[in-house]
Amino acid sequence: MTALWIAATSPLLPAAASSGDHQRATQAVESGEILSLRKILERLESSHPGQVLDVELEQKKGVWMYELKILKTGGRLQKIKVDAKTGAIISDKER
């Protein structure tokens, strides 16, 4: 499993935990293997409003996935996993 931690404020693809991770993530976006974080956030904005606290890009068994933590109104925390290639929501949990 490969995991990359991301700052959600970057305009295209955020900085990752190390330069090697960042290069791998950038190559995946440039090659069309995954969607950029910007596109993922644009797709989620209306259906999942709130403040993005944390984003992680990870690869499990060859599948890239964004994991987002969003602070909702009222202080609830929402954890969303999104297929990084298609933008499809894999899981959506709220506490």
N, C-alpha and C positions, 0 to 999 in steps of 0.2 A: 504494500500500500504506500502510495506517495501522498503526502499532505502538504499543502502550501497555505500559509496564513496570509491574509490579505487585508489591507486597509481599504475600506469601502469608499473612500472619498476620491480615489483616482479616476480621471476621466475615461481612460480606455481600458487598460489592464493594470491593476494595482501592483505595487511592489510586494514581493513575497518574502519568505523568511530568509532566503539566501540568494545570491546572484545566480547560482545554478538553477534553483527553483524558479526564479523569475524568468530566466532564459527558456526553460522548458515550457512554462505557461505562455510566454510570448510566442514561441514557435507553434504551440498548439492553436493559438488564436490566428496567427498569420497563415497557417496551413489549412485553416477551415475545420480543424478537428474539433474545436470548441467555439462557442459564442463568447464574445467579450463580456466582462462583468457589466459594462454599460448597457448592453442589450438585455442582459438578464434583469437588471434593475428596472429598465424601462418597461419590460413586460410585467413585472410584479408590482409596479408603483400603484396602479389603480385598485388592484384586487387585494393587495397586502400593504396598506399604508402604515407608516410608522418610521422610527429612526433605526437605521441599520447600525447595529453595534459591532458586529463581527462577521467576516466572510472568510470561509476556508475553501480552497480548491483542492480536491483530492482525487486520486485515481485508484480505484479498486477493481481488480480483475480486468484491467484495460478500459474501464469506463470512467470518464471524467465526471465529477459531480461538484457543484457549488453547494456549500452548506452556509446558510445565512441565519443570523440571529437578529431579530427585529423587536424593538421595544414598542409595544402598542400603547394606545391611549389607555389610561388607567393603570399603567405599570405592568401589564401582562407581557410575558416574553413568548415570542413565536419563533420556532425553529423550522426552517424550510430547507429541504434538500431538492435541488434542481439538476436535471440531466444537463450537463454543460454543452452537449452537442445540439440537443433539440430544444432546450428551454422548458421541457415538460417537468411539472412538479412531481417528484417521486414520493415525498412525504411532507406533511404539514402538521406540526404539533404545537399546541399552545398551552402555556401554564399560567 
